[in-house]
Amino acid sequence: MSYLIDRRLNAKNKSAVNRQRFIRRYKKHIKKAVADAVSSRSITDIEKGEEITIPNDDIQEPVFSHSPGGKRTTIHPGNKEFVKGDKIPRPKGGGGAGGSKASNTGEGMDDFAFQITQDEFLEFMFDDLELPNLVKRQLAGSDTFKYKRAGYSTVGTPNQINIVRSLRAANARRIALGSPSKKKLAQLQQQLEQLLEEHPQQSDKIRQLEEQIEQLSAKVKRIPFLDTFDIKYNLTVKEPQPTSKAVMFCIMDVSGSMNQATKDMAKRFFILLYLFLQRNYDRTDVVFIRHHTNAAEVDEEEFFYSRETGGTIVSSALSLMKNIMDTRYPTSEWNIYGAQASDGDNWDNDSSRCYDLLVNEIMPHTQHYSYVEISPREHQSLWHEYEQVKSQFEDTFATQQIIQPSDIYPVFRELFQRRPA
């Protein structure tokens, strides 16, 4: 058995292996710091690294030692300040004591702090998250292959030699070629022994048998132990693998009822979703849809930074999503996902239209749909209609509410938390 020890050093001359071990040990602290950072950062800084602070009490190494046991009396020489029964006072203020006033006494130590990289930050941000109900359904034209064992071959490279099969084939060949000669050799030897015992005077007959035995013995010895014909190679073939193709529809309300703070929270949610998809999935398309009275498919730049606004007709976005699904993303090949963020305001009677579109046109072909309402107010007609949709599609439809920026990351994790199969 071989062991590989990674002794490479990172840029700060610290062992990369030890760093990973340290990060695994304090995973709980790091995940909490990441969650706090996501809630407090600006939109442009949401994916950068972070400085993690760990309290001193949590980085103490465990130590095993022999307990003194029993009751002991110890006299320390040179003690001029304390006698038996005195209590040593705690240091006042300063250092790790955390006093609010300045002091010229006391000692302590700052909490341990270290920096995690951007990749490590994103890894903890999206730890244990996945797209729900993702199905591998596409095979034609797939560029994903897996090497699979497919028996044995007589041609191949040295690293593919199957030793057991080769020796088995060599043994079978030696048996097949040598058995007739060995059988005849045994008969001749038996005749020679019999002739020597009964008629030792027949020297010509004896010499003739010895020559035949010698020729057969030489013939048997000439059979090679291993021949090139015996060598067998492990045969591997490339087998196409089904791949998961998914499309995420990001639908954001930009109507006049969505103030700047509400829009910022919606953008934060969709930035988390976009980073999650880009980092964790290779074959995933993202369709950005902004809507007020009219809906439009836009690019990433316009989705996050356009200032267009207007009234509110939510069904326009759902109708556009259905049209795009029909024209570009056949449900037989694609996993369809949707994520919608709104403040819950909608035009009169349009909420029932949204219900009909979701129940009859969208949800039967969708792997999962998430609706996030960003508002501290009581729920309005759109939320109640979506609750009825949820009652019919409990496993594939989810609703959540965001009141303040600190709710965004917990809601995001709740929507995309990995669930047991």
Buried (B, 14 or more C-beta within 10 A) or exposed (E): EEEEEEEEEEEEEEBEEEBEEBBEEBEEBBBEBBBEBBBEBEEEEBBEBBEBEBEEEEEEEEEEEEEEEEEEEEEEEEEEEEEEEEEEEEBEBBBBBEBEEEEEEBEEEEEBEBEBEEEBBBBBBBEEBBBBEBEEBBEEEBEBEEEEEEEBEEEBEEEBEBEEBBBEBBEEBBEEBBEEBBEBBEEBBEBBEEBEEEEEEEEEEBEEBEEBBEEBBEBBEEBEEBBEEBBBBBBBEEEEEEBBBBBBBBBBBBBEBBEEEBBBBBBBBBBBBBBBBEBBBEBBBBBBBBBBEEBBBBEEEBBBEEEEBEEBBBBBBBBBBBEBBEEEBEBEEBBBBBBBBBBBBBBEEBBBBBBEBBBEBBBEBBBBBBBBBBBEEEBBBBBEBBBEBBEEBEEBBBBBBBEEBEBBBBBBBEBBEEEEE
